[in-house]
Amino acid sequence: RSRVQVLSGSNWSLVLQGQWMVEFYAPWCPACQQIELIWESFAKESEKLDITVGKVDVTQEPGLSGRFFVTTLPTIYHANDGVFRRYRGSRTLEDLQSYVIEKKWEAVEPVAGWKSPSSIVMHGMAGLFHLSGCIRQIHNYFTDTLGIHVWISYALFVLATLLIGLFLGL
């Protein structure tokens, strides 16, 4: 049984308490697949390290990846009582463990307050990522289910954008 805590939009706030290492990954990503066994081994050692190890599937949680502004995969964050730092070290088990044991994270600049995943700005960013996922689903519904041509779907989105802008302008 895996000791890696799966995080989602509904339980991500767990990361705000205690010490965490969180990996953002995608199932199709080769680099993410390479680190998977290492991440599991790291999680098995988590109790000794007094840390919780989590993961987020960005394909299932676009809002959460937006909140953390994940642009590359895999992306790893260290969190200590709500203070976030991006881990940029080697992805070996030994280096992950020493990052925690030797408190190397203290030498890393924390994520700026306005870019912190718990800030209002990043809450808005999460909403935009979620909205883009909804738009993509609507586009897929138009093209795959209803059989509408791709360019007609684009035209419908352009028309909807213009009408919403006109409505808001009035």
Number of C-alpha atoms within 10 A of each C-alpha: 5 9 17 20 13 15 21 18 15 8 9 15 13 13 22 16 12 14 19 23 26 23 26 24 25 17 12 9 11 13 13 18 15 12 17 15 12 16 25 18 15 23 22 17 17 19 12 9 15 13 20 22 25 22 19 24 17 20 14 13 18 23 25 27 25 21 25 22 18 16 10 9 15 20 20 22 18 23 23 17 12 18 19 27 21 18 20 10 10 10 15 12 18 11 12 18 15 13 17 19 14 9 11 12 19 12 8 14 10 16 15 12 14 11 18 20 26 18 14 14 15 21 18 14 21 23 17 16 19 19 14 14 17 12 13 12 12 15 18 16 14 18 16 12 10 9 11 14 12 14 10 12 18 13 12 14 15 12 12 12 12 12 12 12 11 10 9 8 7 6
